[in-house]
Amino acid sequence: MSEFRGRQLAAVFDLNKCLECHTCTVACKLLWTNRSGREYMYWNNVESMPGYGYPRGWGATNQAADGSGEVLGGGFKEVVLEEGRADGKVKSRGDVIKDGKMPSLEDHYGLPWEYNYESVFEPGATFETPGAKGVRPHWRGKEVRPKWGPNWEEDQGAGEYPNHWVFSLPRICNHCTDPACVAACPRKAIYKRQEDGIVLVDQERCRGYRHCVRACPYKKVYFNATTGMSEKCLFCYPRVEKGVPPACFWQCPGRMRFVGFKDDKESAVHKLIYVWKVALPLHPEYGTEPNVFYVPPIGSFKFGPNGEVTNERRIPIEYLGRLFGGLENVKRAQDTVLAEREKARKGERSELCQILIGYDSEDRFQLKVGGVPFKRPEEVQPVKAQFRTPSENV
């Protein structure tokens, strides 16, 4: 069982508001994983569900609608969750870690290819030029045929017209209360900070054994072949320490990301998890007690044979139950959100709707550094003006 006794930062993602615009992914990529050896890494990614995800097959029960495909595994054995709780609290678990598989670059992540724009658009090289090639994916100077990649199955979804369904699932490291990656490392190179619960890799101790990659059931630990060490999401701790939200949170235009300490009873995170109980953990059966929670999507309702709107939801609740800890938890969360929406529609005040709307950044980010809910990036590190008007140059 977990020996963690510190304060724990947690996140809540409202899947009813995710635009799948990938602004969060781009923000993380530009800030952290745009260096050598990290080309294939996506510490933050957004997956289209139902789907196999990234890396392909990370789910314990595969994420495809029909349950088919390879499963990479990980997590703990003999997990028993506490009854009557929706936050994924573990009552007991075995000391043995499930045998997970090592994802391969080509089959599970996908080669981080680029397109040969330079060779195609050189002077004289056009599609009409004899022998000229069109734009093709290349990796390490050779043309390749990618088998998989991030968002490979975007918008594929499931169901038949007019009742097709799909939803977005943003994923980062869960910074679990009882991380399998920490338990698996023989050198104790992965550790959990007591002040905020963020899980980090000590690059000086890591020797690249990759036990952490196999053990993580969410497959959010990556191996950098250039440095020979494991790397993962940092929860942007240099920003958090100064009160600035992580980049993927700050850049989200849908305002669907919330962050705060679980024990802060005034925070949106605490209220969504423990008061309203509409935020659920992803695959709590892994036994790691993840600290990224999701408000499950409600989606639209099905059309009947004559075009009438029925009371049956398009997204199967059985599918959501496999993701978020069971049918009862998902149904209760959805019913609560719908009931509060109805109150708001009638003009009545709904605290839950006010929280989920997230009018201001102060409503979504409660890091409580320096006596304020959060700080904007420019408050901590002001951006210097790179351009001046003609009058300013005089």
C-alpha positions in Angstrom: 0.0 0.0 0.0 1.0 3.6 -0.5 3.3 5.2 2.0 2.6 8.7 0.7 1.5 11.1 3.5 1.9 14.4 1.8 -0.4 16.8 0.1 -1.7 15.8 -3.3 -2.4 17.9 -6.3 -5.1 16.6 -8.5 -6.7 17.4 -11.8 -10.2 17.2 -13.1 -11.0 17.1 -16.9 -14.6 17.7 -17.9 -15.1 15.5 -21.0 -18.3 17.3 -21.9 -16.2 20.4 -22.8 -13.2 19.0 -24.5 -12.9 20.3 -28.1 -10.2 17.9 -29.2 -8.3 20.8 -30.6 -5.0 19.5 -29.2 -3.9 22.9 -28.0 -2.9 21.2 -24.8 -0.8 18.7 -26.7 1.0 21.4 -28.7 1.7 23.4 -25.6 3.3 20.4 -23.9 5.2 19.4 -27.1 6.7 22.8 -27.6 7.7 23.2 -24.0 9.0 19.7 -23.0 9.3 17.1 -25.8 10.7 18.9 -28.8 14.2 17.6 -28.2 16.3 14.7 -29.4 15.0 11.3 -28.3 11.6 12.8 -27.4 10.2 13.1 -30.9 7.7 10.2 -30.3 6.8 11.3 -26.7 3.5 12.9 -26.0 3.4 13.6 -22.2 0.0 15.1 -23.0 -2.2 13.6 -25.7 -5.9 13.6 -26.6 -7.4 10.3 -27.7 -10.6 9.6 -29.7 -12.7 7.1 -27.9 -13.5 4.3 -28.5 -10.0 3.6 -29.7 -6.8 1.8 -29.0 -5.1 5.0 -27.7 -1.5 6.0 -27.5 0.5 3.9 -27.2 -1.7 1.4 -29.0 -3.4 -1.0 -26.5 -2.5 0.7 -23.2 -5.8 -0.2 -21.6 -6.3 -3.2 -19.3 -9.5 -4.0 -21.2 -8.8 -2.7 -24.6 -10.4 0.6 -25.4 -11.9 -0.5 -28.7 -15.7 -0.7 -28.6 -15.6 -4.4 -29.3 -12.8 -5.1 -26.8 -10.4 -6.4 -29.4 -6.7 -5.9 -29.8 -3.5 -6.3 -27.9 -3.3 -5.2 -24.2 0.0 -3.8 -22.8 -1.0 -4.2 -19.1 0.7 -3.1 -15.9 -0.6 -2.0 -12.4 -1.0 -4.1 -9.3 -2.5 -7.6 -8.7 -5.3 -8.5 -6.3 -6.7 -5.0 -6.1 -9.8 -4.4 -3.9 -11.4 -1.0 -4.0 -13.3 0.5 -1.0 -17.0 0.1 -1.5 -19.3 3.1 -1.7 -16.5 5.4 -3.0 -16.1 6.8 -6.4 -12.6 8.2 -6.1 -10.8 4.9 -6.7 -9.5 4.5 -3.1 -7.8 1.2 -2.7 -8.7 -1.0 0.3 -6.1 -3.6 -0.3 -3.8 -4.8 -3.1 -1.1 -7.4 -3.6 2.6 -6.6 -3.5 3.1 -8.1 -7.0 3.0 -5.8 -10.1 1.3 -7.2 -13.1 3.6 -8.1 -16.0 3.3 -5.3 -18.5 4.6 -5.3 -22.1 7.2 -3.0 -23.4 5.6 -0.8 -26.2 7.6 -0.8 -29.4 8.3 2.4 -31.3 6.9 1.3 -34.7 3.9 -0.9 -33.6 2.6 0.9 -30.5 3.8 4.5 -30.6 4.4 5.0 -34.3 7.6 6.2 -36.0 7.9 10.0 -35.4 8.1 10.7 -39.2 8.3 14.0 -40.9 7.4 14.9 -44.5 10.0 15.5 -47.2 8.9 19.0 -48.0 12.4 20.2 -48.8 13.0 17.7 -51.5 9.6 18.1 -53.0 9.6 21.9 -53.2 13.1 22.4 -54.5 13.2 24.4 -57.7 12.1 22.3 -60.6 10.8 19.4 -58.4 7.1 19.3 -59.1 4.7 16.5 -59.5 4.9 17.0 -63.3 8.8 16.7 -63.3 9.8 13.2 -64.5 11.0 11.2 -61.5 9.8 13.6 -59.0 8.2 12.2 -55.8 5.3 13.7 -53.9 5.2 14.4 -50.2 6.0 11.2 -48.4 6.6 10.3 -44.7 10.3 10.0 -43.9 12.2 9.0 -40.8 16.0 9.1 -40.5 16.4 9.9 -44.2 14.3 7.0 -45.5 10.7 6.8 -46.8 8.6 4.8 -44.3 5.1 3.4 -44.2 3.7 4.3 -40.7 1.6 1.7 -39.0 0.4 3.8 -36.0 0.8 7.2 -34.4 -0.9 9.7 -32.1 -4.5 10.3 -33.2 -4.2 7.6 -35.8 -7.9 6.7 -35.4 -9.2 10.3 -34.7 -12.9 10.7 -35.3 -13.4 7.0 -36.2 -15.8 6.4 -33.3 -18.4 3.6 -33.2 -22.1 3.1 -34.0 -24.0 3.6 -37.2 -25.6 6.6 -38.8 -27.4 8.5 -37.5 -26.3 7.3 -34.0 -22.6 7.4 -34.5 -20.7 8.3 -31.3 -17.2 9.4 -30.3 -15.7 11.5 -27.5 -12.3 12.9 -26.5 -10.1 11.6 -23.7 -7.1 13.9 -22.8 -4.4 12.0 -20.9 -1.4 13.1 -18.9 0.6 11.2 -16.2 -1.9 10.5 -13.3 0.7 11.2 -10.6 -0.8 8.3 -8.7 -0.9 8.1 -5.0 0.6 4.6 -5.2 2.5 4.6 -8.5 3.4 1.3 -10.0 6.4 2.9 -11.7 7.8 3.9 -8.4 7.3 0.4 -7.0 8.9 -1.2 -10.0 12.2 0.9 -10.1 15.0 -1.1 -8.5 17.2 2.0 -8.2 14.5 4.2 -6.7 15.0 6.7 -9.5 11.3 7.5 -9.6 10.0 9.3 -6.5 6.9 11.1 -5.3 7.2 14.6 -3.8 5.7 15.1 -0.4 4.8 18.7 -0.9 2.5 18.2 -3.9 2.5 14.5 -4.9 4.1 15.1 -8.3 6.0 12.0 -9.5 9.4 12.7 -11.0 12.4 10.8 -12.5 15.8 11.4 -10.9 17.9 11.5 -14.1 21.1 11.0 -12.1 19.9 7.7 -10.7 18.0 6.3 -13.7 19.9 3.6 -15.7 17.2 3.0 -18.3 16.1 -0.5 -17.1 12.6 0.4 -18.3 10.8 -1.5 -15.5 8.8 1.7 -15.0 7.5 1.6 -18.6 6.3 -1.9 -18.3 4.7 -1.3 -14.8 2.8 1.8 -15.6 -0.7 0.6 -16.7 -1.4 3.9 -18.4 1.9 3.8 -20.3 2.8 7.4 -19.4 6.5 6.7 -18.8 8.7 6.9 -21.9 12.2 5.8 -22.7 14.6 8.2 -24.3 17.0 6.2 -26.5 19.3 9.2 -26.9 20.0 9.7 -23.2 19.3 6.1 -22.2 16.9 7.2 -19.4 13.2 7.2 -18.7 11.2 10.4 -18.9 7.6 11.4 -18.1 5.2 14.3 -17.5 6.5 16.7 -14.9 3.1 18.3 -14.2 5.1 21.4 -15.1 6.5 21.5 -11.5 8.8 24.6 -12.2 5.6 26.5 -13.0 3.5 25.0 -10.2 6.2 25.9 -7.6 5.6 29.6 -8.6 1.9 29.3 -8.6 1.5 29.0 -12.4 -0.7 26.3 -13.8 0.8 23.6 -16.0 1.1 24.6 -19.7 -1.6 22.2 -20.9 -4.1 23.6 -18.3 -3.3 27.2 -19.0 -3.6 26.9 -22.8 -6.9 25.0 -22.9 -9.4 27.1 -24.8 -12.3 24.9 -23.7 -11.8 25.7 -20.0 -12.3 22.0 -19.2 -9.2 21.5 -16.9 -9.2 22.1 -13.2 -6.2 21.8 -10.8 -5.9 22.1 -7.0 -5.1 20.2 -3.9 -7.4 17.3 -2.9 -7.6 18.5 0.7 -8.5 22.1 -0.2 -12.2 22.0 0.5 -12.7 25.3 -1.2 -11.1 24.2 -4.5 -13.2 23.1 -7.5 -11.2 19.9 -7.6 -12.2 18.9 -4.1 -15.9 19.7 -4.7 -16.1 17.9 -8.0 -14.5 14.7 -6.6 -15.8 14.5 -3.0 -18.8 16.8 -2.7 -20.6 16.4 -6.0 -18.9 13.1 -6.9 -19.1 13.7 -10.6 -15.3 13.4 -11.3 -14.1 9.8 -11.6 -10.7 8.2 -11.9 -9.6 6.4 -15.1 -9.3 2.6 -14.6 -9.2 2.6 -10.7 -9.0 -1.2 -10.9 -5.3 -0.8 -11.7 -4.8 -0.1 -8.0 -2.5 3.0 -8.3 -5.1 5.6 -7.1 -4.7 8.0 -10.0 -5.1 11.7 -9.4 -6.4 12.8 -12.7 -10.2 12.6 -12.6 -12.8 12.8 -15.4 -16.4 14.1 -15.6 -17.7 11.4 -17.9 -19.3 12.5 -21.2 -23.1 12.5 -21.5 -23.3 13.0 -25.2 -26.4 13.3 -27.3 -29.5 11.1 -27.4 -30.2 8.5 -30.1 -32.6 9.1 -33.0 -35.4 6.6 -33.5 -36.4 5.0 -36.8 -38.6 7.9 -37.7 -36.1 10.6 -36.7 -37.6 11.2 -33.3 -35.2 11.8 -30.3 -35.3 8.9 -27.8 -34.2 8.8 -24.2 -31.4 6.4 -25.0 -27.9 7.9 -25.0 -25.5 7.3 -27.9 -22.4 6.7 -25.8 -23.0 3.2 -24.1 -22.9 3.6 -20.4 -21.4 0.1 -20.2 -18.4 1.4 -22.2 -18.0 4.3 -19.8 -18.3 2.0 -16.9 -15.3 0.0 -18.0 -13.3 3.2 -18.2 -14.4 5.0 -15.0 -14.9 2.4 -12.3 -18.3 0.9 -12.9 -21.8 1.6 -14.1 -23.2 2.9 -10.8 -20.5 5.6 -10.5 -20.9 6.7 -14.1 -24.7 6.8 -13.9 -24.7 8.7 -10.7 -22.3 11.3 -12.1 -24.3 11.7 -15.3 -27.6 12.0 -13.5 -26.2 14.6 -11.2 -24.9 16.7 -14.0 -28.2 16.5 -15.9 -30.3 17.3 -12.8 -28.2 20.4 -12.1 -28.3 21.4 -15.8 -32.1 21.3 -15.6 -32.1 23.5 -12.5 -29.9 26.1 -14.3 -32.3 25.9 -17.3 -35.2 26.8 -15.1 -33.3 29.8 -13.8 -32.4 28.3 -10.4 -28.9 28.5 -9.0 -26.6 25.5 -9.5 -23.2 25.4 -7.7 -22.1 22.5 -9.8 -22.9 24.2 -13.1 -21.1 27.3 -11.9 -18.0 25.3 -11.1 -18.1 23.4 -14.4 -18.5 26.5 -16.5 -15.3 27.9 -15.0 -16.0 31.5 -15.8 -12.6 32.8 -14.6 -9.2 31.2 -14.2 -9.5 31.7 -10.5 -12.4 29.2 -10.6 -10.3 26.5 -12.2 -6.8 26.9 -10.8 -6.2 26.8 -7.1 -2.5 26.3 -6.5 -2.4 28.8 -3.5 1.2 30.0 -3.8 1.9 33.4 -2.3 -1.6 33.8 -0.9 -3.3 33.9 -4.3 -5.2 31.2 -6.2 -2.7 31.2 -9.1 -0.4 33.4 -11.0 -0.3 34.1 -14.7 2.9 33.2 -16.6 3.7 36.9 -17.3 3.5 37.7 -13.6 6.3 35.3 -12.8 8.4 35.8 -15.9 7.4 39.0 -17.8 7.5 38.7 -21.5 9.8 41.4 -23.0 8.4 43.4 -25.9 10.2 42.1 -29.1 8.6 44.7 -31.4 8.3 48.5 -30.9 6.2 51.0 -32.6 8.0 53.7 -34.7 7.3 56.3 -32.0 8.9 54.1 -29.4 12.0 53.7 -31.5 12.6 57.4 -31.6 
